[in-house]
Structure formats: structure tokens, C-alpha cells
Amino acid sequence: MNEQLKQKYVELQILNQEIEQIEMYMQQMQNQLSELMSVNESLTEISKVKKETSILAPIGSGVFIKSKINPVDEVLMNVGSNTVVEKSIPGAKKIIEEQIEKLNELFVKINKNYNSACQYRETLEHDIQNLDK
């Protein structure tokens, strides 16, 4: 195996590891986006609650209790550094929507890097095939 072929092969292995890490990061971002969108939808629904509405409240791992809820005007929201503040539902929705927007923008950038890395991987694989002949 010539030196140039070895170098390309090592570069391909490193690139494959980087692509795998990017894929995992993108999956985490998708999960976070899904969670934020779910929270946003829940805030919309909870703002429609009427007095003494029956709900199932989760207490963990698929276990629920029957409960009644009154109209909700404010929620408690973690704003970072273990700090919880009271926010109106529209205020909380605004913060969540800003987080969704920022995460979407970051996802687009990461996706561009991912696509570039995949294209470069194809080039490397082609180069390796040509050198291996």
C-alpha cells in the first residue's frame, strides 16, 4: 500500500468519525426541537383550560393521576443557572419560539457542514478507489 493511499484511508476514517458525531448532534437537536414544539403546543392548550377541567397528570414512567386544573395565567420557567421565574403564557411562548428559531438556524448551519463532509467523503472514497487500482 503506497503512502498516499494510506494517508487518504486514515483521512477517510477520521472523516467518518466526524460525520458520525455530526449525525448524533443533529439527532439531539431534532429531539430538542420536538420537545420545544411540544412545550409550545402545551402552552397553547393550557391557556384554553376552563375552571375545574379534569386532566391526567404524569407522575413518572407512564404513571398518571386524575386531577383537576384551574385556568392558568402564568407558568414557572427555568431561564438557566437553576433560576426559575414566573412568566405569562404569552411571554413563555415567546421565549420558546425564540429558542425554536435559534435551534432551527443552528440546525441549518450544521446540516450544511454535514453535507459538505459527506461530499468530501465521496471524493476521498473515489480517490482511494483510483489509487488502489
C-alpha positions in Angstrom: 0.0 0.0 0.0 1.6 3.3 -1.0 1.9 6.2 1.3 -0.7 8.4 -0.4 -3.3 5.6 -0.2 -2.6 5.1 3.5 -2.9 8.9 4.1 -6.3 9.0 2.2 -7.5 6.0 4.1 -6.7 7.5 7.5 -8.3 10.8 6.5 -11.4 8.9 5.5 -11.6 7.1 8.8 -11.3 10.4 10.7 -13.9 12.0 8.4 -16.3 9.1 9.0 -15.9 9.6 12.8 -16.6 13.3 12.4 -19.7 12.6 10.3 -21.0 10.2 12.9 -20.6 12.8 15.6 -22.4 15.4 13.5 -25.2 12.9 12.9 -25.6 12.3 16.6 -25.6 16.0 17.3 -28.2 16.6 14.6 -30.4 13.9 16.2 -30.0 15.5 19.6 -31.0 18.9 18.0 -34.1 17.2 16.4 -35.1 15.8 19.8 -34.7 19.2 21.4 -36.7 20.8 18.7 -39.5 18.3 19.1 -39.6 18.9 22.8 -39.7 22.7 22.4 -42.5 22.4 19.9 -44.4 20.1 22.2 -44.0 22.6 25.1 -45.2 25.4 22.8 -48.3 23.4 21.9 -48.9 22.5 25.5 -48.7 26.2 26.5 -51.3 27.0 23.8 -53.6 24.2 25.0 -53.2 25.1 28.7 -54.2 28.7 28.0 -57.7 27.3 26.9 -58.3 25.5 30.2 -61.7 26.2 31.8 -62.3 26.0 35.6 -62.1 22.5 37.1 -61.0 20.8 33.9 -60.2 17.1 34.5 -56.7 16.0 33.4 -54.3 13.1 33.8 -51.2 14.4 35.4 -48.0 12.4 34.8 -46.1 11.4 38.0 -43.4 9.4 36.1 -42.7 6.5 33.8 -46.2 6.1 32.3 -48.0 6.6 35.6 -50.7 9.2 35.9 -53.2 10.6 38.5 -56.6 12.1 37.8 -56.6 15.7 38.7 -58.5 18.9 38.2 -56.9 22.1 36.9 -58.0 25.7 37.0 -57.3 28.3 34.4 -53.6 29.1 34.1 -52.3 32.6 33.5 -48.7 32.1 34.4 -46.1 29.3 34.3 -42.8 28.7 36.1 -39.9 28.7 33.6 -36.3 27.7 34.1 -34.2 30.5 32.5 -30.8 29.0 33.1 -28.4 28.7 36.0 -31.1 26.9 38.0 -33.1 30.1 38.1 -36.9 29.8 37.8 -39.1 32.8 37.0 -42.8 33.3 36.7 -43.9 34.1 33.1 -47.2 34.8 31.5 -48.2 32.2 28.9 -47.6 34.6 26.0 -44.2 35.5 27.5 -43.2 31.9 27.9 -44.4 31.1 24.4 -42.3 33.9 23.0 -39.2 32.6 24.7 -39.9 29.0 23.5 -40.5 30.3 19.9 -37.2 32.2 20.0 -35.4 29.1 21.2 -37.0 27.1 18.3 -35.9 29.7 15.8 -32.3 29.8 17.1 -32.2 26.0 17.1 -33.5 25.8 13.5 -30.9 28.3 12.4 -28.2 26.3 14.0 -29.5 23.1 12.5 -29.3 24.6 9.0 -25.7 25.5 9.6 -24.8 22.1 11.0 -26.6 20.5 8.1 -24.5 22.4 5.6 -21.4 21.2 7.4 -22.7 17.7 7.3 -23.5 17.8 3.6 -20.0 19.2 2.9 -18.4 16.5 4.9 -20.4 13.8 3.1 -19.4 15.2 -0.3 -15.8 15.3 0.7 -16.1 11.7 1.9 -17.4 10.7 -1.5 -14.3 12.4 -3.1 -12.0 10.6 -0.7 -13.6 7.2 -1.4 -13.2 7.9 -5.2 -9.6 8.9 -4.7 -8.9 5.7 -2.7 -10.5 3.5 -5.4 -8.4 5.2 -8.1 -5.2 4.8 -6.0 -5.9 1.2 -5.2 -6.1 0.1 -8.8 
